[in-house]
């Protein structure tokens, strides 16, 4: 009974803090401007199942795709066994779902194989990141916490799978000795081979202690992992699904018009135009801070896996320019977190003399060619380019700042109605006979 009470208390605390953290993230995302993405529902469902569940965009790189799919399948399916652990913790039972018989045996055996696959995959991921040092994992934006975060998650996954297999191994030995409470149930292809030979010589009392210790370590590890997720890049485990559902379904390369500018131009050029009811003239244009972005842009920032595929495919980055689309998303998330903490501290946002441009430089913004390579390569349809374009609009329309060649183009369009420095009267000269 004491163990059950302790389990219920731990579960309640874990769920409370998880719900609180999720509420904070939701609040932060909704600081963005509203945008209606409720259209074309069948296409959106198809996109989510294809990209998030099917992970089709990961398959471009087969090795990480296979490893990631094993970890992904393990995360989803092993949670069925976690459900049994939760029931056992609440009611003091042991392997409560074993009444399914042969189905249960096959399931437990499959979960063991998955757990071992997850463990090996995480070891390989660590080697790729810290021994092989793949280039996209050594960029400047990954210094400090992002690098520690990746290592933490991989080590935690290894420890969780190790705890599960060790718990099962002790259980197998106790089952073979016919101890009360340890009923014959399940199949254990991995732990029987890997763990049981190491435990056969231990006395039953020590084995019971070991089985209980690793049972608790596994479930406490899950509770801690659950509450770490909202602070980690691995939050994409949850957000990848809504993020792909709300993907931009417009043709690639189609830029959004600024509704505020469009309305103002209509009112200026059409004397008969009627001001829409409740219309409020815009006070600024483009994106200065995260609250000027849409809630979907902010969801993108929280969904970013920091995998670096966007940056490794960015032509500007490849040619040595400062721009990294991954950094754009990380900077947006960092600034959003900062704004959220400001609100928590002061009950409302208090000017801190910073904005999103404090994080992202003009050099980064103007290096973008708007080619959509970053959008196309992202495994979960994140759109860094949209943030870049809106921030550039702010620079041009609010601060009148743009590189000299672009200012020259603006001047030509204003004076010559074309980007080139030729009079409109001379446009047809190329067609004249020499």
Secondary structure, DSSP 8 states (H G I E B T S, - for coil): -HHHHHHHHHHHHHHHHHHHHHHHHHHHHTTSB-----S-HHHHHHHIIIIIIS-GGGGGSHHHHHHHHHHHHHHHHHHHHHHHHHHHHHHT-SSGGGGGTHHHHHHHHHHHHHHHHHHHHHHHHHHHHHTS--GGGS-GGGTTHHHHHHHHHHHHHHHHHHHHHHHHHHHHHHHHTT-TT--S----TTHHHHTHHHHTTS-HHHHHHHHHHHHHHHHHHHHHHHHHGGGSGGGHHHHHHHHHHT---S-TT-----HHHHHHHHHHH-TT----TT----S--S-SSGGGSBHHHHHHHHH-----HHHHT-HHHHTT-S--HHHHHHHHHHHHHHHHHHHHHHSS----S--GGGTS-HHHHHH-----HHHHH-TT---HHHHHHHHHHHHHHHH----HHHHHHHHHHHHHSSSSSS-GGGGGGGGS--
